[in-house]
């Protein structure tokens, strides 16, 4: 016992083992108490064995009663308290962190900024301590740990805005209507969990998966497992080129590589055997759980190598689709809104390449886009390929930069709908695309010639491209630039700048100046816009599209 007497610490313990008239022993320090630990334990056990009922119910509890009066429970308690070693590396450091915090202040004072820091400090304190001065690392970690429909297995942070219309149904649980389908006789509803209930469910699922008794299954019951929402496995990180080797090896050898089994052999082990084997080899609880799910639950039909191709951000660039890491999904009617069609435009909505786009002239197989890729479908008479030429220009990319979310570098569909696209006459749109494509072919041919070149003249490139966009004699400047292609455009960075300049000239109308001079009677853009508005109103009247609010 440690007491404060007259503003000074006093130390003492009881001793009923050694013969003495005085069972209370006063000592000088905490170390003396630790040295007497065995005497304290033996004395407590002896006295508790003489007692069958507590006389202090008012100040007691069921747990306290059991710890004192139940011999089996008491033995287990003392064993765990004094005979087991504590792994310091697994100790929870969150006891010193305030879990309930409020940041207040006017707009722009850093509330969101500090929310990122504090959230990571709570869920991943070790990472925070190492990277607390690296803002980009903190933002990337926050993005990885933020909850969404695709990362419930790793997401731990729910970032929610409590706006004026935020309701009980949004926060806890509510009944929401399903989108009507053909043949439905009446409107259908389903119960959907709100953000707070979802976080609580995920927390409970996590605890139930790892905090289990030694004699029970490692994670979920069979019934619970069958009701699980999703499972995810990746053969390497699509954003890390060094992981391509993992993917290619697995595809070539028809196998799956798992990165958290420490290269141990789990063959033939059931759940209990696997748990014991994992503990004996110092695997953490998540690794044991993951290996159990893979070895004892995953079965044929849980993964597919056919079906609709899923288009992710990493699957395309401005030149076309990439075919080295194709992901497929069983196609159902629920995926119809996400199906990619001919003459659609894809645009990345998140990540380092947010804003990149691809015009898909023809789709040769069933493709569906995931939630991070937007599909732009153009209403005629606007030439889709022309819109795709405008998206990479500074005109639109500056808008995207301003629209990025302050924490996740995302753009929304509202941002995309807000793009202001300059609309020349329809025929001029087509000519712009033809000229751009022709020039791009020259650029692509040039790109093939630059692989063996090593010299680069940055000042010349910057100056030449600036003159090209500022001059009134574009043809003359372009001819001059062509003479120096092989000398100065020798790196992909400069070729990309050349592409951007060509698109900028297209938007400025400088590529079609001669065409306009040769076609003075072309319908002006103002008339084209009137026809577009008329057709839009017709589609609204036919209820093919909704009127804007």
Secondary structure, DSSP 8 states (H G I E B T S, - for coil): -EEEETTEEEEEEE--SS--S--EEEESSHHHHHHTHHHHHHHHHHHHHT-SS-S-GGG--HHHHHHHH-HHHHHHHHHHHHSS---GGG---GGGS-SS-----STTSSHHHHHHHHHHHHH-HHHHHHHTT-HHHHHHHHHHHB--TT-TTT--B------TT--HHHHTEEEEE----TT-SS--EEEEE-HHHHHHHHHHHHHHHHS--TTS-SS--HHHHHT-------SS-TT-GGGHHHHHHHHHHT----TTSTT---TT--HHHHHHHHHHTT--HHHHHHHHIIIII--TTSS-SSSEEEE-GGGEETTEE--SS-EEE---GGGGGGB--TTEEEEE-SSTTTT-EEEES---S-EEE-TTEEEE---SSS-HHHHHHHHTSHHHHHHHHHHS-TTT----HHHHHT-------HHHHHHHHHHHHHHHHHHHHHHHHSTT-----HHHHHHHHHHHHH-S-HHHHHHHHHTTHHHH--SHHHHHHHHHHHHHHHHHTGGGHHHHHH-TTS--HHHHHHHHHHHHHHHHHTTSS----
